[in-house]
Amino acid sequence: MANTKGRGPQHPLDPKVVRRLLDLLSSDDGFRELFQRDAHAALVEAGWIPPQDAEQDADMAEVSGGTCLQLTSGATLASKEQIRGARAKLESTLNQIQNLTCPIELQA
């Protein structure tokens, strides 16, 4: 089901992308640094592909959820251990994410 109001992803993130994203966030220091700088680029690296109905000239960071997954100013990424500990909740949240801010479980 698409969400047509506001900024952020217009479709839930694919479960495969969510699993890959969390795998990388809980194990790969380079990927963690990328996610902190640019959530959109991290989603693309984790395998996110724009939906077929995405506007061709749309800001892909908005379509991907990069703007809503981007950590807020001053926030830090949760530790690898914290992400592993909250994995089930994060998977549930990210599989449904539509027009949300970065899940609190990803922030330290």
C-alpha positions, 0 to 999 in steps of 0.5 A: 500500500502506497503512502502519498502524503508527505516526504519519505518512502512511498512504499515499505522497504523490501524485507531483503533490503531491510535484512541486508541493511541491518546485517551491514549496520551490525557488522560493517564499520565502513557501511555504518559510517556511510549510513551516518553520512547518507542514509540514501546511499546506504539503502542503495548499497544495501540493495534498494531499487526505486519502485517502478512507479517512482517519478523519474525526476523525483528526489531519489533520497525522498523516494528511498526513505533516505531523508526519513532514515537519516539520523537527526542532527546530533544523533549517533548510530546505535552500536552494533550490539544494540542493533543486533539486540533490537533486530526483530523490532527493527525488522518489523519497523523497517519493513513497514516504514512509510514517512517516518523518522529514523527508528529510535532503536538505530540511535544511541 
